Amino acid sequence: MSDPELEGAPAPWLNELLACPFCRGALVSGSEDSLSHGEGGFECLSCEARFPVVAGVPRLTRESACRVARNDQEKDRKTLAVRKAFEHQWRAFGSNPRIFGKTREEMRELVTGSRIGPWIDENYYRDRLVLDAGCGHGRYVQEFAEMGARVVGLDMGEGHLVAARKGLPSHLKDQVAWIQGDLLHCPLQLDQFDLVFCDGVIHHTRDPRLAFARLAGLVVQGGSLYVWVYPRGGRLWEATHRSLRAVTTRLPPRVLEKLCYVLAPLLAIVPTYSSTRPSRASFSECAQVVYDWLSPAYQSHHTEDEVESWYREEGLLKVARLPVAVGMIGRKEE
Ligand SMILES: C[S@@+](CC[C@H](N)C(=O)[O-])C[C@H]1O[C@@H](n2cnc3c(N)ncnc32)[C@H](O)[C@@H]1O
């Protein structure tokens, strides 16, 4: 049965931002077309690939395209495993009061205070176009919209996109568009966004450097790119986590979820990037953070110098290192 909360066409302003994930051609909506669930869809003007809209969300991945032969499809099993791991994460933990140990108020502070960058405060967002790349639970999307931005929330999976959309207050619906897409085959036109926000995502891709280049291409002249990735640790730390994750990333998501509840009390002594610990977070909130660390098949760690060099190579010249390692923001020249 369809859910009335999830009905409705994508925001009309989204159309001109979309690009084909195969050939980067412009997409047009074909509403009378009986694609997939009969909700209409998008068609590429160049290569004629067609993409469905399901539960109001355009599905712009290569796998969801209607015309693609099976052997054209994404062969990267690890990417599919990452997608499944995160879909499970947001289904299992997506309605917790805190995610990554943060309440909604703390998330607002994160995107207006010193953690996001010297030139961004609450007033910055009014009438801006923002992309939350790898939006997952969707709470930052809501914060950007509350501050007056039009926001595209893009993520590679599907279950959590629906959950994010469900949690959005109705007064923000015209300002927000959700899409399912893969950053590495990005379904968005270049040079469009005032701010591309990408928090904790590219280190879960097959090629973080390529994902960074894709993000940089989406920023308009004078616009900004915020990225946070996991910092690289010492050799012992890296080796320990690699061995542990070699086991946990092979477990089925449901089994790993249960194991994470068992491991959750360890956060009393093991520090996390989000400072989540049992004294200030529930059992489920601790388990979410443990699951997030142990589940994705791709997880890379980077240095400040490395990421700063990516900014420069992509022509984002005004770069600020943020108080948290490895967080950075850079601006594209006017
Ligand atoms: C750790 S979560 C971060 C969620 C949110 N950005 C935050 O800061 O809380 C990573 C998210 O990135 C998404 N993701 C991973 N690889 C992706 C890709 N190649 N394209 C789009 N989204 C991706 C996952 O599905 C997941 O929801």
The ligand as an SDF file (V2000), in Angstrom:
LIG
                    3D

 27 29  0  0  0  0  0  0  0  0999 V2000
   28.7010    7.8540    7.5810 C   0  0  0  0  0  0  0  0  0  0  0  0
   27.2950    8.2580    6.6580 S   0  0  0  0  0  0  0  0  0  0  0  0
   27.3110   10.0400    6.8110 C   0  0  0  0  0  0  0  0  0  0  0  0
   25.9150   10.6360    6.8230 C   0  0  0  0  0  0  0  0  0  0  0  0
   25.9020   12.1630    7.0060 C   0  0  0  0  0  0  0  0  0  0  0  0
   26.5990   12.8090    5.9010 N   0  0  0  0  0  0  0  0  0  0  0  0
   26.4970   12.5890    8.3360 C   0  0  0  0  0  0  0  0  0  0  0  0
   27.4770   13.3340    8.3360 O   0  0  0  0  0  0  0  0  0  0  0  0
   25.9740   12.2050    9.3750 O   0  0  0  0  0  0  0  0  0  0  0  0
   27.8230    8.0210    4.9770 C   0  0  0  0  0  0  0  0  0  0  0  0
   26.6890    8.1280    3.9470 C   0  0  0  0  0  0  0  0  0  0  0  0
   27.2940    8.2240    2.6450 O   0  0  0  0  0  0  0  0  0  0  0  0
   26.5450    7.4440    1.7270 C   0  0  0  0  0  0  0  0  0  0  0  0
   27.4320    7.0570    0.6230 N   0  0  0  0  0  0  0  0  0  0  0  0
   28.5150    6.2420    0.6780 C   0  0  0  0  0  0  0  0  0  0  0  0
   29.0650    6.1350   -0.5540 N   0  0  0  0  0  0  0  0  0  0  0  0
   28.3310    6.9140   -1.3960 C   0  0  0  0  0  0  0  0  0  0  0  0
   28.3930    7.2120   -2.7860 C   0  0  0  0  0  0  0  0  0  0  0  0
   29.3350    6.6760   -3.5700 N   0  0  0  0  0  0  0  0  0  0  0  0
   27.4780    8.0460   -3.3200 N   0  0  0  0  0  0  0  0  0  0  0  0
   26.5020    8.5860   -2.5330 C   0  0  0  0  0  0  0  0  0  0  0  0
   26.3860    8.3370   -1.2020 N   0  0  0  0  0  0  0  0  0  0  0  0
   27.2820    7.5140   -0.6450 C   0  0  0  0  0  0  0  0  0  0  0  0
   26.0610    6.2640    2.5610 C   0  0  0  0  0  0  0  0  0  0  0  0
   24.9420    5.6220    1.9830 O   0  0  0  0  0  0  0  0  0  0  0  0
   25.7770    6.9140    3.9240 C   0  0  0  0  0  0  0  0  0  0  0  0
   24.4310    7.2990    4.0550 O   0  0  0  0  0  0  0  0  0  0  0  0
  1  2  1  0
  2  3  1  0
  2 10  1  0
  3  4  1  0
  4  5  1  0
  5  6  1  0
  5  7  1  0
  7  8  2  0
  7  9  1  0
 10 11  1  0
 11 12  1  0
 11 26  1  0
 12 13  1  0
 13 14  1  0
 13 24  1  0
 14 15  1  0
 14 23  1  0
 15 16  2  0
 16 17  1  0
 17 18  1  0
 17 23  2  0
 18 19  1  0
 18 20  2  0
 20 21  1  0
 21 22  2  0
 22 23  1  0
 24 25  1  0
 24 26  1  0
 26 27  1  0
M  CHG  2   2   1   9  -1
M  END
$$$$
